[in-house]
Amino acid sequence: MARIDDSLRAARSQTGPGDAEWLLAHVLGQSRGWLYAHGDDELDAAAEARFAELLARRIAGEPVAYLVGRRGFWCFDLKVTPATLIPRPETELLVELALERLPPGRALNIADLGTGSGAIALALAHERPDARVIATDASAAALAVADGNARALGLENIGFLQGDWLVPLRGEAFDLIASNPPYIAASDAHLDRGDLRFEPPGALASGIDGLDAIRVIVRDAPAHLVPGGWLLLEHGWDQGEAVRELLTGAGLVDVDTARDLEDRDRVSFGRLGGAAPDAAGAHGAG
């Protein structure tokens, strides 16, 4: 039997340190910190075999999040499966911008379109327990994951509806609609590389220029916003100008784009004219 340190040393040379540690910690049901404190412990044969199996799958390109079935987002540890997109840190910017635009001290209606694992909806429901959050997704399998995450977190102010984008929300109006829709061009070579090969294609690619889903959402969202209500969309780094044009063309005002930590366009937003916004950060790029 090999020691933990020896197994990690060999694995790190194949996958990098972070991946190897996440996989072994998962196999052992321990934290990554525990591995450092128990480096001289020996792995039993079953654990060693399971670690080797996961390591081989990671070397073949399968995402760590799918191998361990979890991914951290906001203040949560969420279940993820190949039916859901893997939550990315940059999507937390969308949550931050949404929270800035929600007026305090009153009940609100919020929608998250294409919720996947539920990451955005769950973060908003957690931070605004006075709000009613509705999350939609065309995939029943994804909604099952999101609902399970909500139950595990004990969030009761959130509901899930199956259907494309705003279709399940007929007759509803919201103070804020948020979405991280697919925005990669269908011909983008990155779809055949790395982790993206294993994620659901419908959650990644959207037409020739990657904007098909965003066009549908922008077209339909104004009919589902209360006066002064906000629409926020995550998109690709080179799509800010195009998304701003779509938002303006749909009649939204205070249109702008916020940049991520790499100083790239990442989230564009606008609001329906009418009642003046009364939330902090309601104007400007956030």
MONOR-V808220 format. One record per pair of residues at least 4 apart in sequence whose ideal C-beta (glycine too) atoms are under 7 Angstrom apart, sorted by the first residue. I is the first residue (numbers start at 1). J is the second residue. Records with the same first field share a line. If there is no record, write none. Layout:
I: J + J
This chain:
1: 42 + 43 + 44 + 45 + 48
2: 6 + 7 + 43 + 48
3: 7 + 39 + 40 + 41 + 42
4: 8 + 35 + 38 + 39 + 41 + 43
5: 9 + 39 + 40
6: 10
7: 11 + 24 + 43 + 48 + 51
8: 12 + 20 + 21 + 24 + 35
11: 15 + 20 + 55
12: 16 + 17 + 20
14: 55 + 59
15: 19 + 20 + 55 + 58 + 59
16: 20
17: 21
18: 22
19: 23 + 58 + 64
20: 24
21: 25 + 32 + 35
22: 26 + 32 + 64 + 68
23: 27 + 51 + 54 + 55 + 58 + 64 + 67 + 68
24: 28 + 35 + 51
25: 30 + 31 + 32 + 34 + 35
26: 68
27: 47 + 50 + 51 + 54
28: 47
30: 34 + 35
33: 37
34: 38
35: 39
43: 47 + 48
44: 48
45: 49
46: 50
47: 51
48: 52
49: 53
50: 54
51: 55
52: 56
53: 57
54: 58 + 67
55: 59
56: 60
57: 62 + 67
58: 62 + 64 + 67
61: 194 + 197 + 198
62: 66 + 67 + 198
63: 67 + 86 + 195 + 198
64: 68
65: 70 + 71 + 80 + 86
66: 80 + 81 + 82 + 198
69: 79 + 80 + 81
70: 77 + 78 + 79 + 80
71: 78 + 80 + 86 + 87
72: 76 + 77
73: 78 + 87 + 119
74: 92 + 95 + 123
76: 122 + 153
78: 87 + 117 + 119 + 149
79: 117 + 145 + 148 + 149
80: 84 + 86 + 117 + 145
81: 145
82: 198 + 200
83: 139 + 141 + 142 + 145 + 200
84: 116 + 117 + 142 + 145
85: 116 + 199 + 200 + 203
86: 195 + 199
87: 91 + 117 + 119
90: 260 + 266
91: 119 + 120 + 180 + 234
92: 96
93: 97 + 258 + 260 + 266 + 267
94: 98 + 120 + 178 + 180 + 232 + 234 + 267
95: 99 + 120 + 123 + 124
96: 100
97: 101 + 232 + 258 + 267 + 269 + 286
98: 102 + 124 + 176 + 178 + 232
99: 127
100: 279 + 280 + 281 + 286
101: 176 + 230 + 277 + 279 + 281 + 282
102: 108 + 128 + 175 + 176 + 279
103: 278 + 279
107: 130 + 131
108: 128 + 130 + 131 + 175
109: 132 + 173 + 174 + 175
110: 124 + 131 + 133 + 174 + 175 + 176
111: 134 + 169 + 174 + 177
112: 120 + 121 + 124 + 133 + 135 + 178 + 179
113: 136 + 165 + 166 + 177 + 179 + 181 + 217
114: 137 + 165 + 179 + 180 + 181
115: 120 + 121 + 135 + 136 + 137 + 146
116: 137 + 142 + 146 + 203
117: 145 + 146 + 149
118: 122 + 135 + 146 + 149 + 150
119: 123
120: 124 + 178 + 180
121: 125 + 133 + 135 + 158
122: 126 + 149 + 150 + 153 + 155 + 158
123: 127
124: 128 + 131 + 133
125: 131 + 133 + 155 + 157 + 158
126: 153 + 155
129: 157
131: 157
132: 157
133: 157 + 158
134: 159 + 161 + 169
135: 146 + 158 + 160
136: 161 + 163 + 165 + 168 + 169
137: 142 + 143 + 162
138: 162 + 163 + 164
139: 143
140: 144 + 162
141: 145
142: 146
143: 147 + 160 + 162
144: 148
145: 149
146: 150 + 160
147: 151 + 160
148: 152
149: 153
150: 155 + 158
161: 168
162: 168
163: 167 + 168
165: 216 + 217 + 220
166: 217 + 220 + 221 + 224
169: 224
172: 224
173: 224 + 225 + 226
174: 224 + 225 + 226 + 229
175: 226 + 229
176: 229 + 230
177: 221 + 224 + 225 + 231
178: 232
179: 217 + 233
180: 234
181: 206 + 213 + 214 + 217 + 233
182: 202 + 203 + 204 + 205 + 206 + 213
183: 206 + 210 + 211 + 214 + 235 + 236 + 239
184: 188 + 190 + 191 + 204 + 205 + 210 + 236
185: 205 + 208 + 209 + 210
186: 205 + 207 + 208
189: 193
190: 196
191: 196 + 204 + 205
192: 197
193: 197
195: 199
196: 204
199: 203 + 204
201: 205
205: 210
206: 210 + 211 + 212 + 213
207: 211 + 212
210: 236 + 239
211: 215 + 239 + 242
212: 216
213: 217
214: 218 + 233 + 235 + 243 + 246
215: 219 + 246
216: 220
217: 221 + 233
218: 246 + 247 + 250
219: 250
220: 224
221: 225 + 231
222: 250 + 251 + 252 + 272
225: 229 + 231 + 272
227: 272 + 274 + 275
228: 271 + 272 + 274 + 275 + 276 + 277
229: 271 + 272
230: 269 + 271
231: 247 + 252 + 269 + 270
232: 267 + 269
233: 243 + 267 + 268
234: 266 + 267
235: 239 + 240 + 243 + 268
237: 264 + 265 + 266
239: 243 + 265
240: 244 + 257 + 265 + 268
241: 245
242: 246
243: 247 + 268
244: 248 + 255 + 257 + 268
245: 249
246: 250
247: 252 + 255 + 268 + 270
248: 252 + 255
252: 270 + 271 + 272
253: 270 + 271 + 273
254: 270 + 271 + 283
255: 270
256: 269 + 284 + 285
257: 265 + 267 + 268 + 285
258: 266 + 267 + 285 + 286
259: 263 + 264 + 265 + 266
260: 264 + 266
271: 277
277: 282
281: 286
